[in-house]
Amino acid sequence: MPPINVPPVATNVFVSGITEVGKTLFGNYEYSDANNDPEGTSIFKWYADGAAIPSADGKSIVLTSSELGKTIQFEVTPVALTGIRNGTPVNSTSSSVIVNPNNAPTVTDVKITGTPQVGQTLTGGYTYNDVNADPEGVSTFKWYADDVVIPGATAIAYTLTPGELNKKIRFEVTPVALTGTLTGQAVKSAETLAVTP
């Protein structure tokens, strides 16, 4: 007498991937059938905080801003190609909370204060920004004379020398965050007037 046909089962159901908006999560599971019936077209669903995500019926999902702040679950209903077709739906544990992607820091209002005169000290100024609230780390600075880097001028202030006479000065800052995405784009100030004696 042939063995009684039983439904397929799904085990080891879990979610993998990066839990950030714009990233892809993957549903994983193991299919088995005591009667060795091969897998057919199993059924997948995704949930955000327990509510089904519309049109999310594949083995992966690209996270959108709709999932921000929520946890995600993957559900699989194993389906056999032959024998008893549909097994019992099985849900994964919840993912970690979906967050915004970490962006690089930025700087605005890059400027120079002080008098462009040999022997005077110029000071760079800027406003540091980070949309993920990552605090500022050790941002880096450069000074330029007629758009040529001044060797060794890497502090936020620079004392002008005779070498900069009649040249226009710029200050550049590259923002660096302490955490998250660390380095942003370098931004230069406007030029000063030509350095006077």
C-alpha positions in Angstrom: 0.0 0.0 0.0 1.5 3.4 -1.0 2.3 5.8 1.9 -0.4 8.4 2.8 0.2 11.6 0.9 0.9 14.6 3.2 1.2 18.3 2.5 4.7 19.9 1.9 6.3 21.9 4.7 8.5 25.0 4.9 11.1 25.3 7.6 13.9 27.7 8.5 11.9 30.7 7.2 13.9 33.9 7.6 14.6 37.3 6.1 18.1 38.5 5.0 19.3 41.7 3.6 19.9 45.3 4.7 17.0 46.9 6.5 17.3 50.3 4.9 14.9 52.2 2.5 16.0 51.4 -1.0 17.7 48.1 -0.1 16.4 44.6 -1.0 15.3 42.0 1.5 15.2 38.3 0.6 12.9 35.6 1.9 14.6 32.3 2.6 13.1 28.9 3.5 13.7 25.2 3.1 11.0 23.1 1.2 10.4 19.5 2.1 7.8 16.9 1.3 7.6 13.5 3.1 6.4 11.9 -0.2 9.1 13.5 -2.2 6.6 15.5 -4.2 8.7 18.3 -5.9 8.1 21.9 -5.2 5.6 23.7 -7.4 4.9 27.4 -7.3 5.0 28.3 -3.6 3.1 31.4 -2.5 4.9 34.4 -0.9 3.7 37.3 1.1 5.4 40.2 2.9 4.1 42.1 5.9 5.1 45.5 7.4 4.1 45.6 11.1 1.7 42.8 10.5 -0.1 44.4 7.5 0.3 42.8 4.1 2.4 44.8 1.6 0.4 45.2 -1.6 1.9 43.4 -4.7 4.7 42.0 -2.6 4.5 38.4 -3.8 8.0 37.4 -4.7 11.0 36.0 -2.8 12.5 39.5 -2.5 11.2 43.0 -1.8 12.7 46.4 -2.4 12.0 48.6 0.7 10.3 51.9 0.2 9.6 54.9 2.5 6.2 53.2 3.2 8.1 50.6 5.3 10.2 53.2 7.2 10.1 52.6 10.9 8.4 49.2 10.6 9.5 45.6 10.9 9.1 43.2 8.1 8.0 39.5 7.9 8.2 37.1 5.1 5.6 34.4 4.7 5.7 31.3 2.5 3.0 28.8 1.8 4.8 25.7 0.4 3.1 24.3 -2.7 3.9 20.8 -4.1 3.8 20.1 -7.9 2.1 16.7 -7.2 0.2 15.0 -4.4 -1.3 17.3 -1.8 -0.5 20.7 -3.1 -0.7 23.3 -0.4 1.1 23.2 2.9 0.6 25.5 5.9 1.8 29.1 5.7 4.9 29.8 7.8 6.1 33.3 8.8 9.6 34.4 9.5 10.5 36.3 12.7 10.4 40.1 12.3 13.3 41.9 10.8 14.9 44.8 12.6 13.3 48.2 12.1 13.6 49.7 8.6 15.7 52.9 8.7 16.7 55.6 6.2 19.9 55.0 4.3 22.9 56.7 5.8 24.0 59.7 3.9 27.3 61.4 3.8 27.7 64.6 5.8 27.6 67.9 4.0 28.9 71.5 4.6 27.3 74.8 3.8 28.2 78.5 4.3 32.0 77.8 3.7 33.7 81.2 4.2 36.8 83.0 5.3 37.1 85.7 7.9 40.0 88.0 8.5 42.1 90.5 6.5 43.9 89.2 3.4 47.2 90.8 4.3 50.7 89.3 4.7 51.2 88.4 8.4 47.4 88.4 9.1 45.6 85.2 10.1 42.6 84.0 8.1 40.1 81.7 9.6 37.8 79.2 7.8 34.2 78.9 8.8 31.5 76.4 7.7 28.3 74.8 8.9 28.3 71.0 9.2 25.2 69.0 8.4 24.2 65.3 8.5 20.6 64.2 7.8 21.2 61.1 9.9 22.4 63.2 12.9 25.8 61.5 12.8 28.1 63.8 14.8 31.1 65.5 13.2 34.4 63.7 13.4 37.7 65.2 12.3 36.9 67.2 9.2 39.8 68.1 7.0 40.9 71.5 5.6 43.0 72.9 2.8 44.0 76.4 1.8 44.6 77.6 -1.8 46.4 80.6 -3.2 45.2 81.3 -6.7 43.7 77.8 -6.7 47.0 76.1 -5.9 47.2 74.2 -2.7 49.3 75.8 0.0 51.6 73.0 1.3 51.1 72.3 5.0 48.1 74.5 5.3 45.7 72.0 6.9 44.3 73.8 9.9 41.1 75.8 10.2 43.2 79.0 10.4 46.2 80.1 8.2 48.7 83.0 8.7 49.5 84.6 5.3 53.1 84.7 4.2 54.9 86.8 1.5 54.4 83.8 -0.8 50.7 84.6 -1.0 51.2 88.3 -1.8 48.9 89.5 -4.6 47.1 86.1 -4.7 43.5 85.3 -3.9 42.9 82.8 -1.1 40.3 80.0 -0.8 39.5 77.7 2.1 38.2 74.2 1.5 36.6 71.8 4.0 35.9 68.1 3.6 33.2 67.1 6.1 33.9 63.9 8.1 31.3 62.2 10.3 32.1 60.3 13.4 29.7 57.5 12.5 27.7 56.3 9.5 28.9 57.3 6.1 32.1 59.1 7.1 33.3 61.4 4.3 31.3 64.0 2.3 32.2 66.2 -0.6 34.8 68.9 -0.3 33.5 72.4 -0.6 35.5 75.6 -1.3 34.8 79.1 -0.1 34.6 82.1 -2.4 38.0 83.8 -3.1 39.3 86.6 -0.9 40.6 89.8 -2.5 44.2 89.7 -3.5 46.6 89.6 -0.5 48.2 92.9 0.2 51.6 93.7 1.8 
